[in-house]
């Protein structure tokens, strides 16, 4: 079996499935995302995509607003190695 090169990054597709206010920090928003498996345009993608979810707390009001405006929309997330040093 021939070896294939490992990709330098991996793309995942999620949709924003829910938003919650954080009870101990009302300025924070909990963003919940699920893997995209819906729609004809995602048929091939969904066949090769594992199930999964992402949940994160966003404390920055501008960032929280960005996610709030996109509730229900699909997002593309790229996983790539972080730089060794932040500049």
matplotlib code that plots the C-alpha trace (Angstrom):
import matplotlib.pyplot as plt

x = [0.0, 1.6, 2.0, 0.3, 1.6, 0.0, -1.9, -0.5, -4.0, -7.4, -10.7, -13.9, -17.4, -19.6, -22.8, -23.7, -26.4, -26.9, -25.9, -26.2, -25.4, -22.9, -24.6, -21.5, -20.3, -23.3, -21.0, -19.8, -21.6, -21.3, -21.2, -22.2, -21.4, -22.2, -20.6, -22.4, -24.1, -27.2, -27.9, -27.0, -23.9, -22.5, -23.3, -19.8, -18.3, -20.7, -19.8, -16.2, -16.6, -16.8, -19.5, -18.5, -19.2, -17.4, -18.3, -16.5, -17.0, -16.5, -15.9, -15.1, -18.4, -17.4, -16.6, -19.8, -21.8, -20.1, -21.3, -24.7, -25.3, -24.4, -26.6, -27.6, -25.0, -22.2, -18.6, -15.4, -12.7, -9.1, -6.9, -3.3, -0.2, 0.2, 3.4, 6.2, 6.5, 3.9, 5.2]
y = [0.0, 3.4, 5.9, 9.3, 12.5, 13.8, 17.1, 20.3, 21.2, 19.5, 21.3, 20.5, 21.9, 22.8, 24.7, 26.9, 24.9, 26.9, 29.9, 30.2, 33.0, 32.0, 32.2, 33.2, 35.7, 37.3, 38.9, 35.5, 33.4, 29.6, 28.7, 25.2, 23.7, 20.4, 18.7, 19.5, 16.5, 18.2, 19.2, 17.9, 20.1, 18.3, 14.7, 13.7, 15.6, 14.0, 10.5, 11.0, 13.3, 11.8, 12.9, 15.6, 18.8, 21.9, 24.0, 27.1, 30.1, 33.5, 36.4, 39.0, 40.9, 41.5, 37.8, 36.7, 39.0, 37.5, 34.0, 35.2, 36.7, 33.4, 31.1, 28.1, 28.9, 26.6, 27.4, 26.0, 25.4, 24.7, 22.8, 23.5, 23.6, 26.8, 28.7, 27.8, 31.4, 34.1, 37.4]
z = [0.0, -1.0, 1.7, 1.4, 2.6, 5.8, 5.2, 6.7, 8.0, 8.4, 7.7, 9.7, 9.1, 12.0, 12.5, 15.4, 17.2, 20.3, 22.4, 26.2, 28.6, 31.3, 34.7, 36.7, 34.0, 32.2, 29.7, 28.5, 25.9, 25.6, 21.9, 20.9, 17.5, 15.9, 12.9, 9.6, 8.1, 6.6, 3.1, -0.4, -0.6, 2.5, 1.4, 0.4, 3.4, 5.9, 4.7, 5.7, 8.7, 12.2, 14.6, 17.0, 18.8, 20.0, 23.0, 24.1, 26.3, 24.6, 26.9, 24.3, 23.5, 19.8, 19.3, 21.1, 18.8, 15.8, 16.8, 17.8, 14.3, 12.8, 14.9, 12.7, 10.0, 8.9, 9.7, 8.3, 11.0, 10.0, 12.4, 11.8, 14.0, 16.0, 15.5, 17.9, 19.0, 19.1, 17.5]

ax = plt.figure().add_subplot(projection="3d")
ax.plot(x, y, z, "-o")
ax.set_aspect("equal")
plt.show()
